[in-house]
Amino acid sequence: MPLARRIIPCLDVDNGRVVKGVRFIDIRDAGDPVEIARRYGEQGADEITFLDITASSDERETMAHVVEAVAAEVFIPLTVGGGIRALEDIRRILNAGADKVAINSAAVARPEFVREAAERFGNQCIVVAIDAKRVSVPGEPLKWEIFTHGGRRATGIDAIAWAIRMAEYGAGELLVTSMDRDGTREGFDLELMRAVSEAVPVPLIASGGVGNLEHLAEGITQGRADAVLAASIFHFGEHTVGEAKAHLAAEGIEIRL
Amino acid sequence: MAVLAIIDYGMGNLRSVSNALLRVAPAGDRVVLTSSPEVVRAADRVVFPGQGAARDCMREIVGHGLVDAVLDAAASRPFLGICMGMQVLLAHSEENGGIDCLGVYPGTVRYFGRSPRDPLSGERLKVPHMGWNQLQQSRPHPLWSGILDLSRFYFVHSYYVAPAETGLVAATASYGVDFCAALARDNVFAIQCHPEKSAEAGLQLLHNFARWNGKPA
């Protein structure tokens, strides 16, 4: 199939700086978002995702300025998530130069918001982000529950059922993060990714747990992801996006070189 | 000093389109985002971008009084349609239960289907068709200058153009079906993917458009 699988570096941005946490806590500084995005663009990243983890709303403007600066010089798709709660938030971030927004907590609070956003802006720019955690015990069928507010709040909602519902409501793509694996470097939750990918008609971005290049390949071959997202393996200079692509190509995975 | 107008009808990633054109346009040229029919009529080149749904696109260009200005530009000056700005040039779209479009070219805009399969591998394909796919150039064109055949461009769409005349096709791409990924005739070039988001190859295409004399060869 000629459509390439995508590699998406993810930048967690806190008040204008790129940071990276482990299991959503213990955050360390990784640099300037514009400089990092430019570097990933030059390395051949297929898209870039920014997650705004800023707590206070008056600092949200900072994210729009970051997007503006990046969009003026990096000509690949840009996705922004974090704090998207209203159509006005989407409009502002798209006007700053983003191509897609990722909606998470606001979708859980009011699922109709996703439908309204897709109708207003088109489903091509609406990504629903899902943070999922295993809740089944050994011996039971696998089951995942979604969490919101940066993974702090349980919802009681089944992750697979939620993914199907969000695709029906107009999400053009799903960004699924395994909370059990995020920041652990143990690899994707492949069973979660595969279960979601096979359940929905829209593309899946797998996230959470990448510690080496083989994990990226597994996400595609075993997790059936259309795109793989990673942060720390790129931020701290262990691997370039180019090395990641060469690794996938060597395994016969269709990629953009 | 030439003026390049990007038609703003309230939809899509216009900022991305203008950012990319500002990067590649000749020094001294002006790139303007506009919803004014007069500005479109006075421009030397016109870009008709678009994202979203066919019904909304048609409603917005009708509502902004832009239909005649778009048709006039497509009939007379270097004109670049992108994504939805390509699809609405056809006569009809299957989207939104069936929508009549501008009818510059005969043909229909078709849906990939909810869960199409790749005829070769049998693999289920996701819709939207989203990501980097290869453009196979069907024939030479000034806008392909400096772009290798089979270069990858960024696509995001659920519907594709099926022109009634094969002579319109300037490039194809493959996603379960081989579909028309670019069409060209006279001063019009239209492309399904997003050159403004397609890194070097896309910037090269926009660079070429910003210097194109509107002749097909």
Interface residues (C-beta under 8 A of the other chain):
Chain A: M1 P2 L3 A4 R5 R6 G41 D46 A71 A72 E73 F75 I76 P77 L94 N95 A96 G97 A98 D99 F121 G122 N123 Q124 C125 G172 E173 P201 V202 P203 L204 D226 A227 R256
Chain B: M11 G12 N13 R15 S16 N19 A20 R23 Q51 G52 A53 D56 R114 S115 D118 L120 S121 E123 L125 K126 V127 P128 H129 M130 G131 W132 N133 Q134 R152 Y154 F155 V156 H157 S158 A173 S174 Y175 H194 E196 K197 S198 A199 G202 L203
